[in-house]
């Protein structure tokens, strides 16, 4: 099992920035993917960004150029720097940890991000 602890959400005005963090612990593996999904009220959970243990990143089109994902492998922690936030970014953001490139996913508890207009 993998445990994930998220932090860094909150309320911000449109145009502002937030940084999310997610620390993994437990049965970790060297080849893994960490990343984020978001879920707005009444909507499905959508992919936001991911980063492999080797540093390869992927982003949803809606956040490219505004969000940056990074990780500290020594701390087993992934970060999501969110800039130029707009009200449409309001959602609960879930961190995940994946075994290998397509294995089992483990999820964090979710972190509310609210962007006011």
C-alpha atoms as one frame of an Amber mdcrd trajectory, in Angstrom:
protein
   0.000   0.000   0.000   0.959   3.601  -0.608  -0.194   6.504   1.499  -0.430
  10.002   0.068  -0.689  13.211   2.068  -1.668  16.347   0.216  -1.318  19.965
   1.235  -1.461  23.449  -0.185  -5.004  24.039  -1.397  -7.161  27.000  -0.479
  -8.895  30.102  -1.742  -7.291  32.482  -4.207  -8.452  35.295  -6.464  -8.501
  34.922 -10.217  -5.032  35.462 -11.638  -3.393  34.228  -8.471  -1.204  31.223
  -7.736  -1.196  28.189  -5.484   1.190  25.295  -4.990   0.003  21.815  -4.114
   2.239  19.199  -2.540   1.771  15.458  -2.197   4.068  13.218  -0.173   4.071
   9.453  -0.729   5.036   6.807   1.786   4.705   3.070   2.225   5.517   0.455
  -0.411   7.120   2.679  -3.011   8.772   1.475  -6.196  11.569   3.000  -8.249
   9.558   3.157 -11.489   6.400   5.126 -10.842   4.204   7.972 -11.971   2.822
  10.692  -9.749   0.344  13.316 -10.727  -2.923  15.126 -10.236  -6.542  14.894
 -11.261  -9.244  17.417 -10.494 -12.952  16.995  -9.911 -15.428  19.861  -9.970
 -18.881  19.459  -8.378 -21.118  17.242 -10.490 -18.360  16.456 -12.979 -16.033
  13.550 -13.642 -12.485  13.414 -12.399 -10.189  14.911 -15.062  -6.477  14.460
 -15.665  -4.373  17.537 -14.906  -0.695  16.575 -14.990   1.722  13.730 -14.375
   5.434  13.138 -13.982   7.339   9.890 -14.153  10.129   8.922 -11.794  12.445
   9.763 -14.687  11.048  13.270 -14.974   8.854  12.975 -18.068   5.868  15.280
 -17.741   2.426  15.393 -19.297  -0.269  18.062 -19.027  -3.912  18.525 -19.861
  -4.405  21.053 -22.626  -6.387  23.304 -20.308  -3.440  23.843 -17.954  -0.449
  23.895 -20.313   1.582  27.049 -19.836  -0.108  27.791 -16.489   0.635  24.764
 -14.310   3.990  23.122 -13.684   4.456  19.689 -12.153   7.723  18.720 -10.494
   8.971  16.148  -8.032  11.624  15.497  -5.451  12.419  11.793  -5.630  14.471
  11.902  -2.446  11.354  13.074  -0.592   8.890  11.033  -2.683   6.982  14.260
  -3.133   5.269  15.776  -6.136   4.357  19.435  -6.537   1.877  21.281  -8.710
   2.575  24.978  -9.199  -0.612  26.604 -10.432  -0.374  30.093 -11.920  -2.887
  32.355 -13.648  -5.732  30.560 -11.924  -9.273  31.188 -13.102 -12.666  30.241
 -11.607 -12.885  27.242 -13.959  -9.946  25.719 -12.067 -12.088  25.448  -8.939
 -12.219  21.778  -7.960 -10.968  19.174  -5.559  -7.476  18.163  -6.649  -6.430
  14.561  -6.086  -2.861  13.380  -6.077  -2.081   9.864  -7.285   0.832   7.440
  -7.252   1.015   4.700  -9.880   3.104   1.562  -9.823   5.120   1.487 -13.032
   3.681   3.266 -16.062   0.280   1.558 -16.079  -0.123  -0.276 -12.787  -2.253
   0.209  -9.709  -3.143   3.757  -8.651  -3.223   5.029  -5.104  -5.040   8.266
  -4.298  -4.643  11.113  -1.865  -7.497  12.505   0.208  -8.140  15.442  -2.108
  -7.495  19.130  -1.626  -9.997  21.897  -2.338  -8.880  24.708  -4.627 -11.292
  27.600  -4.968 -10.681  30.490  -7.347 -12.878  33.546  -6.883 -13.662  35.967
  -9.695
